[in-house]
Amino acid sequence: MRILGIETSCDETAAAVVEDGRRVLSDVVSTQIEIHRRWGGVIPELASRNHLLQALPVVDEALAGAKVSLGEVDAIAVTAGPGLIGALLVGVQLAKSLALAVGKPLVAVNHLEGHLLAARLEERAPELPFLGLVVSGGHTSLYEVRADGYRLLGATRDDAAGEAYDKVGKLLGLPYPAGREIDALAQKGDREAIRFPRALPGDNLEFSFSGLKTSVLHHVQAHGMPSGQALADLCASFQEAVCDVLSKKAIQAARGSGLSRLVLCGGVAANSRLRALTTARAQSAGLEVFVPRPRYCTDNGAMIAAAGFHALQRGAPTGLSVKANAGWRLA
């Protein structure tokens, strides 16, 4: 079964063709980073307008790359939420038009389900059930993933981890997106230079990063804007505080749920320290850990096609009644 996946939930216009939920035949992403960089973050109206310009060319490129016509795909999957409502509407309306034109089933996909199933695009893929940690600019959540659905175990009370990275980066005068910049600087710094706080310790599976962000602000106010090695040390210390909490709570959640497999996914899962620390701690705890390659951590159409395949396999409804839902909860 070949699925065309379309993703426009934020600032990436993406499409891909995936066979049987696993084999990627094509994967095309048009990024808007340069458009939003001058503003220091995503401007929803600009994102929507760019999706309008890029969506059809990206779909055409994905079909050409897979060497199939639109009529030869078996179904179309589209991100219907969560995300920016204007951006979601572009993808949903395009998917409806294409499905109607060629008489193919259309299935709505939750963006978070796409991230959770992205690891199954890899050759070494996790079997169900597993514990999934979704870490991105808009989400930081722990899910129990089973064949019959998803159970939310914990989420952030305030800022998502990726949002904290971007806000701290903006405070430090780093270019958007700040996650990559902080990760690169952190590799040159001392992770123990500054002991930033770890919020909500103990058995709590919820996250909080607003206090950490404020601690960085207070440090800068007290010591001045850092540069050189001081900047690298601050970035390394901030990053360690984020990754320490994320990795510990993910392992804690897996153990508490009796799960032996841990999946790290979402845009922040491309972070080098988070990948290394989580892998090392999970292996020490006797857990199998799965982290998609960085391309499948960030938003892409392949993960939406894969999630669409699994949705169809479990009998999800299809049809043109799909609606964009900016606040769609996975569980």
Beta strands, then each sheet from edge to edge (+ up, - down):
strand 1: 2-7
strand 2: 12-19
strand 3: 23-31
strand 4: 75-81
strand 5: 106-110
strand 6: 130-135
strand 7: 140-146
strand 8: 149-155
strand 9: 261-265
strand 10: 288-290
sheet 1: 3+ 2- 1+ 4+ 5+
sheet 2: 8+ 7- 6+ 9+ 10+
end
